[in-house]
């Protein structure tokens, strides 16, 4: 049995979910700039499960498409809370958001 690392200490690897290229990710300062809020507010949004961040290449990052049009996707906080209540950690939630779903036209994130 393999043990999963906490989302904030996970090592980057090819099996990790999320956008495939570097352009698909924002650093937390980039998120703060895009949302026109302080970096402290971004950290609070992550703690409150209004936004999802995972560690990639040693840096906490947010998928770019979760922060569209200068706002967090409308239903993301509710989905993140439901996933957390179901026992998903941040990596598992990200994987769920980006896995193709036959009942949807693409992925839940899309």
Backbone as JSON, one array per atom type, in Angstrom:
{
  "sequence": "XXXXXXXXXXXXXXXXXXXXXXXXXXXXXXXXXXXXXXXXXXXXXXXXXXXXXXXXXXXXXXXXXXXXXXXXXXXXXXXXXXXXXXXXXXXXXXXXXXXXXXXXXXXXXX",
  "N": [[0.84, -1.17, 0.0], [0.54, 2.23, -0.81], [1.46, 5.32, 0.65], [-0.04, 8.45, 0.77], [1.31, 11.71, 0.38], [0.9, 14.68, 2.35], [-0.88, 17.4, 0.87], [0.54, 19.83, 0.86], [3.16, 19.02, 0.92], [3.66, 17.41, -1.17], [5.53, 15.9, -3.73], [6.42, 17.02, -6.97], [5.32, 15.37, -9.9], [4.86, 13.17, -12.76], [2.44, 11.85, -12.48], [0.72, 13.47, -11.17], [-2.25, 15.36, -10.77], [-3.95, 17.98, -12.62], [-3.37, 21.02, -14.53], [-1.36, 20.45, -17.43], [0.82, 21.93, -18.38], [3.21, 24.53, -17.54], [2.08, 27.05, -17.92], [-0.47, 26.72, -17.17], [-0.71, 27.13, -14.49], [-0.79, 29.22, -11.57], [1.17, 31.18, -9.36], [0.85, 31.91, -5.83], [1.22, 34.75, -5.32], [0.65, 35.65, -7.93], [-2.03, 34.94, -8.14], [-3.12, 36.6, -6.18], [-2.65, 39.09, -7.39], [-4.17, 38.81, -9.73], [-6.76, 38.59, -8.67], [-6.92, 40.94, -7.38], [-6.42, 41.25, -4.61], [-4.96, 40.98, -1.29], [-2.0, 39.01, -0.53], [-2.35, 37.73, 1.86], [-5.11, 37.47, 1.95], [-5.47, 35.61, -0.11], [-4.24, 33.36, 1.03], [-6.04, 33.0, 3.14], [-8.36, 32.39, 1.68], [-7.63, 29.93, 0.65], [-7.36, 28.44, 3.02], [-10.04, 28.54, 3.83], [-11.23, 26.97, 1.97], [-12.1, 28.13, -0.38], [-10.61, 28.26, -2.52], [-8.21, 26.31, -4.29], [-5.0, 25.09, -3.72], [-1.94, 23.56, -4.56], [1.26, 22.01, -4.06], [3.77, 22.42, -6.42], [6.77, 21.78, -7.97], [8.02, 22.68, -5.66], [6.66, 24.99, -4.99], [3.69, 26.56, -3.93], [0.82, 26.39, -5.88], [-1.92, 27.41, -8.01], [-4.38, 26.13, -10.17], [-4.72, 27.82, -13.22], [-7.2, 28.01, -14.59], [-9.07, 27.88, -12.56], [-9.28, 30.33, -11.54], [-10.8, 32.48, -13.03], [-11.51, 35.26, -15.14], [-10.88, 37.29, -13.28], [-11.97, 36.38, -10.89], [-12.84, 33.8, -8.52], [-13.94, 30.64, -9.68], [-17.44, 30.25, -9.72], [-18.84, 28.02, -8.44], [-16.82, 26.65, -7.19], [-15.94, 26.89, -4.37], [-18.06, 25.54, -2.96], [-17.93, 22.97, -4.1], [-15.32, 22.23, -3.35], [-15.62, 22.15, -0.57], [-17.51, 20.06, -0.3], [-15.99, 17.92, -1.33], [-13.89, 17.88, 0.56], [-15.35, 17.24, 2.86], [-16.0, 14.66, 2.16], [-13.64, 13.42, 2.53], [-11.5, 13.92, 0.82], [-8.17, 14.94, 0.16], [-6.16, 17.83, -0.75], [-4.71, 17.15, -3.11], [-6.17, 14.91, -4.03], [-8.65, 16.1, -4.47], [-7.97, 17.86, -6.52], [-7.23, 16.0, -8.47], [-9.74, 14.78, -8.89], [-11.14, 16.97, -9.95], [-9.88, 17.26, -12.41], [-9.99, 14.84, -13.8], [-11.25, 13.16, -16.63], [-14.76, 12.91, -17.14], [-17.3, 10.8, -18.01], [-19.95, 11.53, -17.88], [-20.01, 14.17, -18.25], [-19.22, 16.97, -20.42], [-16.26, 16.69, -20.7], [-14.08, 17.55, -18.12], [-14.78, 17.85, -14.54], [-13.69, 20.32, -13.69], [-13.71, 21.84, -16.0]],
  "CA": [[0.0, 0.0, 0.0], [1.32, 3.46, -0.84], [0.95, 6.36, 1.51], [0.0, 9.72, 0.06], [1.87, 12.82, 1.12], [0.01, 15.83, 2.46], [-0.85, 18.21, -0.35], [1.53, 20.9, 0.9], [4.5, 18.46, 0.85], [3.72, 16.45, -2.27], [6.56, 16.16, -4.74], [5.88, 17.09, -8.32], [5.58, 14.17, -10.66], [4.01, 13.06, -13.94], [1.14, 11.28, -12.16], [-0.08, 14.43, -10.43], [-3.34, 15.95, -11.53], [-3.95, 19.42, -12.85], [-2.91, 21.44, -15.86], [-0.15, 19.76, -17.85], [1.95, 22.82, -18.65], [3.48, 25.57, -16.55], [1.18, 28.18, -18.15], [-1.75, 26.38, -16.56], [-0.61, 27.32, -13.05], [-0.47, 30.54, -11.04], [1.7, 31.21, -8.0], [-0.08, 32.65, -4.96], [1.27, 36.18, -5.61], [-0.06, 35.89, -9.2], [-3.46, 34.86, -7.84], [-3.45, 37.84, -5.48], [-2.68, 40.16, -8.38], [-5.31, 38.6, -10.63], [-8.01, 38.84, -7.93], [-6.78, 42.27, -6.78], [-6.5, 41.11, -3.16], [-3.65, 40.78, -0.67], [-1.55, 37.63, -0.45], [-2.98, 37.19, 3.07], [-6.47, 37.08, 1.56], [-5.34, 34.38, -0.89], [-4.0, 32.29, 2.01], [-7.31, 32.79, 3.84], [-9.27, 31.72, 0.75], [-7.2, 28.53, 0.58], [-7.76, 27.82, 4.3], [-11.5, 28.46, 3.88], [-11.62, 26.11, 0.85], [-12.69, 28.9, -1.47], [-9.63, 28.14, -3.58], [-7.39, 25.11, -4.14], [-3.59, 25.25, -4.07], [-1.09, 22.39, -4.32], [2.68, 22.29, -4.26], [4.38, 21.95, -7.65], [8.15, 22.26, -8.04], [8.35, 23.33, -4.4], [5.92, 26.24, -4.85], [2.24, 26.38, -3.94], [0.25, 26.93, -7.12], [-3.36, 27.28, -8.25], [-4.65, 26.02, -11.61], [-5.17, 29.09, -13.8], [-8.61, 28.02, -14.98], [-9.94, 28.0, -11.39], [-9.35, 31.76, -11.24], [-11.13, 33.04, -14.35], [-12.16, 36.57, -15.19], [-10.6, 38.03, -12.05], [-12.75, 35.86, -9.77], [-12.81, 32.34, -8.36], [-15.11, 30.02, -10.29], [-18.61, 30.41, -8.86], [-19.22, 26.85, -7.65], [-15.64, 25.99, -6.66], [-15.92, 26.72, -2.91], [-19.0, 24.5, -2.56], [-17.38, 21.68, -4.54], [-14.16, 21.92, -2.51], [-16.12, 21.77, 0.75], [-18.09, 18.72, -0.41], [-14.9, 16.97, -1.48], [-13.21, 17.79, 1.86], [-16.25, 16.49, 3.75], [-15.95, 13.27, 1.72], [-12.32, 12.89, 2.87], [-10.49, 14.21, -0.2], [-7.17, 15.96, 0.45], [-6.06, 18.76, -1.88], [-4.28, 16.44, -4.32], [-7.28, 14.08, -4.49], [-9.66, 17.02, -5.0], [-7.47, 18.33, -7.81], [-7.35, 14.87, -9.39], [-11.17, 14.64, -9.23], [-11.53, 18.09, -10.82], [-9.26, 17.18, -13.74], [-10.19, 13.55, -14.48], [-12.4, 13.16, -17.55], [-15.98, 12.28, -16.62], [-18.16, 10.45, -19.14], [-21.27, 12.17, -17.75], [-19.82, 15.61, -18.52], [-18.44, 17.23, -21.64], [-14.88, 16.96, -20.31], [-13.75, 17.33, -16.71], [-15.55, 18.72, -13.64], [-13.1, 21.66, -13.67], [-14.13, 22.55, -17.21]],
  "C": [[0.89, 1.24, 0.0], [0.65, 4.5, 0.02], [1.04, 7.68, 0.76], [0.56, 10.79, 0.97], [0.83, 13.9, 1.29], [0.19, 16.74, 1.25], [0.23, 19.28, -0.32], [2.96, 20.38, 0.87], [4.65, 17.49, -0.31], [4.8, 16.86, -3.26], [5.92, 16.18, -6.11], [6.23, 15.82, -9.06], [4.59, 14.06, -11.8], [2.62, 12.52, -13.63], [0.24, 12.25, -11.4], [-1.09, 15.11, -11.35], [-3.14, 17.45, -11.73], [-3.5, 19.74, -14.25], [-1.55, 20.83, -16.18], [1.05, 20.68, -18.03], [2.05, 23.92, -17.6], [2.54, 26.77, -16.71], [-0.18, 27.94, -17.51], [-1.79, 26.59, -15.06], [-0.29, 28.77, -12.71], [0.16, 30.37, -9.66], [0.72, 32.01, -7.14], [0.02, 34.16, -5.15], [0.56, 36.53, -6.93], [-1.57, 35.85, -8.99], [-3.91, 36.14, -7.14], [-3.57, 39.01, -6.45], [-3.9, 40.03, -9.28], [-6.64, 38.93, -9.95], [-8.03, 40.23, -7.3], [-7.06, 42.22, -5.28], [-5.09, 40.92, -2.61], [-3.29, 39.29, -0.68], [-2.15, 36.96, 0.79], [-4.4, 36.72, 2.77], [-6.44, 35.78, 0.76], [-5.12, 33.2, 0.05], [-5.28, 31.97, 2.77], [-8.31, 32.05, 2.96], [-8.92, 30.24, 0.63], [-7.61, 27.81, 1.87], [-9.26, 27.6, 4.38], [-12.09, 27.59, 2.77], [-12.45, 26.87, -0.19], [-11.82, 28.75, -2.71], [-8.74, 26.94, -3.27], [-5.97, 25.4, -4.59], [-2.86, 23.96, -3.71], [0.36, 22.77, -4.61], [3.16, 21.63, -5.55], [5.75, 22.58, -7.75], [8.53, 23.08, -6.81], [7.6, 24.61, -4.12], [4.43, 25.94, -4.85], [1.67, 27.1, -5.15], [-1.24, 26.62, -7.19], [-3.55, 27.1, -9.75], [-5.27, 27.33, -12.13], [-6.66, 29.11, -14.08], [-9.56, 28.01, -13.79], [-10.12, 29.45, -10.97], [-9.57, 32.48, -12.57], [-11.79, 34.41, -14.2], [-12.07, 37.34, -13.88], [-11.48, 37.62, -10.87], [-12.57, 34.35, -9.69], [-14.06, 31.79, -9.01], [-16.25, 29.94, -9.29], [-18.87, 29.22, -7.93], [-18.03, 26.16, -6.98], [-15.65, 25.85, -5.14], [-16.87, 25.61, -2.42], [-18.49, 23.11, -2.91], [-16.21, 21.28, -3.65], [-14.59, 21.5, -1.11], [-16.74, 20.38, 0.73], [-17.0, 17.66, -0.52], [-14.14, 16.79, -0.16], [-14.05, 16.99, 2.85], [-16.25, 15.0, 3.42], [-14.57, 12.64, 1.96], [-11.23, 13.12, 1.84], [-9.48, 15.22, 0.35], [-7.05, 16.84, -0.79], [-5.66, 18.08, -3.18], [-5.43, 15.6, -4.89], [-8.39, 14.95, -5.08], [-9.24, 17.52, -6.38], [-7.59, 17.23, -8.86], [-8.8, 14.69, -9.83], [-11.6, 15.75, -10.2], [-11.02, 17.93, -12.24], [-9.37, 15.83, -14.42], [-11.39, 13.66, -15.41], [-13.57, 12.38, -16.94], [-16.93, 12.05, -17.79], [-19.54, 11.11, -19.08], [-21.22, 13.67, -18.04], [-19.11, 15.78, -19.86], [-17.01, 17.62, -21.27], [-14.63, 16.6, -18.87], [-14.64, 18.2, -15.83], [-15.0, 20.15, -13.59], [-13.56, 22.49, -14.86], [-15.59, 22.94, -17.11]]
}
